[in-house]
Structures are given as C-alpha cells and as structure tokens.
C-alpha cells in the first residue's frame, strides 16, 4: 500500500534505535505523542489528506456543520447529472452576525477564571438588515463611476463573469458554513483538509515515512539537556532534508502537466 500506519512507523523507529542512542529510552507515550504531532504537521504543509464528503444543508438557516476533523476548506460544490462538481464562490460579505439574548450563559462561570466578571451573555443568530436600502441609489456602492462629467460617463462598467451556483462563507465562530443560493439545493459536496492525527488509525504516505522518523528523533533530542548541541543541530538538519525530499516526491510537476496547463487556455475563434 502507499500508506504506512502510525503504529508501524513507531515500531520501525524503536527497532532502529541502539541501546546507546539518545532516543533509546523514550517511552511509548512520548513516541506516539510526537508521531501524532508529526502526522499533523505533515498534513498541513507536505501531504495534506483531502477528504470529500456529501453534507445536507440545514433548511432552517442555510448552513452546513463543519466535520469534526475539519482544518481548511478546498472546495464546496454541487454535483450535476454528468458527475461534475459545480463549485460555489466565496463571498466574504455574507452576514452571519449574532446578538445578545440578555441571559447569562450557564458554562461561562466554569472557565479558567470562574468569577462574576467572567459572565457573558448568550448569543443568537440575527441576520436581519440594519438599514433601509430600498432607494434609487441601491447600486451606487459597487457601480463604476468615471471621474469625468460628474461621474455621468461610464457608470455601468459591466456585469463581469464568475457565474456560480451559489456563494458561501466560512463561519468558524459557530463551526459551520453559510450558504447563499437561488436554487433549491438540499445537499452539497465539500472537499477539505482533514486532521489525520484525529483518525482512528492515522496513516502517512510512504514518501514521508523517513521524514516522520527524523521528526520524532529531532523532537526527542531537542528537549534533552544531555544531548550535545551539535547532535541537536544535526538532527534538525536531517529532518528538514528528509522533509524537502518528501515534499518534492509528493508534489512532482512533470512535463506533460506543464504542457497541459499551457495549452488549456488556447481557444479557436472565427476568422474575419
């Protein structure tokens, strides 16, 4: 298989250590903790684990709950009859504001400083408008105006492209995605970077196995005062070298892909 389990990597690391190595006496708990941190770091920077999942839109407030292992969003789309994803566009002007309900939350007093001054009010969704924009100048805030002739020349500059089946905005405060669409979609597909360290049986690509073992050894040596500074620097250099090698192998860009990318923008047009 092209993936190696975390337990196998830890076992291989323990077998490769001699009795006089600096990391020979590391406990199983420390090894697993560092290995999980290494898997998480690789998932963020080198070998991201992309998951695709179909989720149901909440009909009450047009939102989607983020998965438990969500880290970052790559794409949110609907699937057409041909099996092709029709991606949504990100709209950072979508409103997901809330307002205070006036009652103190029950768990605020159980925080790190359980005092009366720490009490806060509960928040509820409040997406209604704050001003009345039903006037003749509703579009003045985004229509292009030329500076000549008091702005009367070239007011409508063009509608532009970017047609999408809907818009979205990430709402990390409430751990959900806000959806805005004119169609009656009930399900969407999201592709996101998953936190592999939260999996039941974490795995890593075989290209990153040596880099992960170098990471474990480097972190073990980094915190020990008995390890010479020269060995710490050597372990750090070895880790970053293995990481660069893994990154180059996982993200290779060959000649065929370069030609395909270049030729993709060529289009034939009628000649007059």
N, C-alpha and C positions, 0 to 999 in steps of 0.2 A: 504494500500500500504506500501511497505518497505521504501519509501522515504517521507520526510516531506519537504514542500516548505519553503522558507525563510520567506515569509510573515506570515505563520502560526507560525513559531518559534518566530518571533518578537512580534506577538500578544500574544503568551503564556508568553513571558518574561514580557511584560508590565502588564499583568493581575496578575502575581505572585508577583509584587512589591507593598509594602505598602507605605503609604504616608511618613513614617519616614525612609525609606531605603535610602542608599547612592546613589543609581542609580535611584531614583524615578523621578527625574526631567530631565532625559535625553531626548533630542529631538529625533524626529523620524529620522532625517537625521543622527545623530550620531549613533543611534541604527542600522540603515541599513548599514552604512559605516563599523562599527565594525563587523556586521554579515557577510558582504561580505568578509572581511579580514579573518574572522574565517573559512568560507567555503573554501577559497583559501588555507589556512594553512592546513586544514584537507585533502584537495585534494592532497597536496604534501606529507604529512607524514603519514596519517592514512588511509583514504578512498579514494584512487585515483579513479577518474572517467575515465575508459578506453573506448575510442571510436574506432570503426573500420569503415574505410571509403575507398571506391574504388576511386582511382585517375588516371588520364590519364597522361602518360609520354609525355613530350614535345619532339617531334621528332627532333627539331632543335638542341638542346643541351643536350638531355638525362637527363632532370631534372624534378623534381616534386615540385610544390609550396607547402609550408607548410600551413596547415589550420590556420585560424585566432586565434583559441583558443588553438593552439599547445603549449605544455610545454616540454614534453620529449617523445622520441620515445621508444616504446616497441618492435615493430616488423614491418618489411616490407617484403612482400612476394607476390607470385603469387598463384592463386588457380588452382589446377589440375582438371581433369574430375571427380574425386571422391569427390570433395569439400574440399580437404585437403590443408592447407597452406604449401607452399614450401618457407621457409624463406631465405632471402638474407643474405650474410655475410658482416660484417662491414670491410671496407678497409680504414684505415687511411692514406694510401699512395696515394690515388687518388688525382689528381691535379685539383684544381679549381681556379688557380691563375688568376689575372687580371693585366692590365697595364694601365698607364695613357693615356688618349686620347689627352691631350695637351690643352683642353679647360676648362675654369673655370666653375664649377657648378653654376647654377643660384640661388640655395637656400642656398648656404654656407654663403652669406653675411647677411642672415636673422637669424643667430644663436644667441646664448646668448651674444656673443661679436661681433657685426657687424662691423668689421674693415677689412682693406685690407689684413692685415696679416693673417686673418682667411680664406681667399680664398684657396680652394683646387681644384685640377684637377679632372675631371670626370674619372671614371674607366670603362673599357670594358673588356669582357672575353678574356683571352689569354691563352689557354690550350695547345699551341704547345710546342714541346720539346726545350730544351736549349742547349743540347749537342748531338753529333752523337754517338750513341751506337751500330752502325752496325759493330761489330767486332767479332772476335772469342771468346772474353772474356766477352760476354754479361751476362753470368750466374755466373760469379765469385763472385758477391756481395752477393749471397744467397746460393751457393752450399757449403756443408760441406767439410772442408779440415782437414785431420789428420795431427798432428804435426810431425809424423814420416816420414822419407824418403822424405823430402822437400814437404810434402803435397800430394804426389802421391798415398798414401794409403787411401782408403775410401773416395774418393772425392764425389761420389754420395751416399748420405746417405739415400735417399728415398723421394718419392714424397709426402707422407702423405695423410691425408684424408681431411675432411671438404669440400666435394663437395656441391656447392650451385648453384642455377640457375642464380646468379649474385651477384655483390657487390654494396655497397652503402657507402656514406659518408655524414654526416650532414654538410651543409653549412649555418651556422647561419648568416654569414655576408650578404648573399644575400637571406636569408629566403627561402631556398629550399634544396632538397635532390639530390645529384649527383648519377646517376645510371650508372653502367657498366655491360653489359650483352651481351652474344654472340647470344641470341635468339631475335626474333622479337616480344618482348612483347610490348603491347600498353597500358596496364593497370596493376596496382599493388594495393594491399591492404595494408594499413598501420594501425597499432594499436598504439595509442598514449595516453599519459596522457593529458587530457583536463583541461583547466582552467574553473572550474564550475562557478566561480564568473562572467564570461562574458556571461553566458547563459541568455536568456530572462526571465526565471523563475527558478532561482537556487534552487536546492534541496540538501538535505543531508540525509544520511541513518538514520533510526530511532535509531540505536545504538549510533549515535553521537549527538543526539538532546540535551541531558543533558550536554554533554561536550561543545557544542556550546553556550548554555545559560550561562554556567560557564565562558566561554571565554569572552563573552560580559560584564558580571558583573566585571570580573577581570580587563579588559582594561578600563572600566569606572572608577573604583576605583583607578587605577594606576596613573592617571593623575590629580586627585583632591588632592589639598593640605589640604583640610578639613577632609579627611579620615584618621583615625589613621593608623600608620604603622602596628599595629597588624592585623587590618582588611584587609589591602592590602596583607599581607603575608598569611592570612587565605584564601583569595580569590584565590591567586596564587596556593596554595596547593590544594584547591578544584578543580581548573581547571585541573591541571596535573593528579590528581587522576581520574577524570572523563575521561580524555583523555586516560589514560592507560587502563581503563575498556573498552572503546570503541574500542581501538586497539586490545585488547585481544579477544573481541567478533567478530570482523570483520576478524581477521586473525587466526582463530582457526585451529589447526592441530590435527586431531583425529588419532586414532589407525589404522583405515582402510587405510588412506592416507599414513601413515608411512610404513605399510606392502607393499602397492602397490609400493612405491618408492624403497624399499629394493629389492623386487622381480623382478623389471623391468630389472635389469642388469643380471639376470640369463639366460643363454642360454645353450641348449643341443648341444653337439658336438659328432662326431663319435668317437667310442672307438676302439683302435687298440691293 
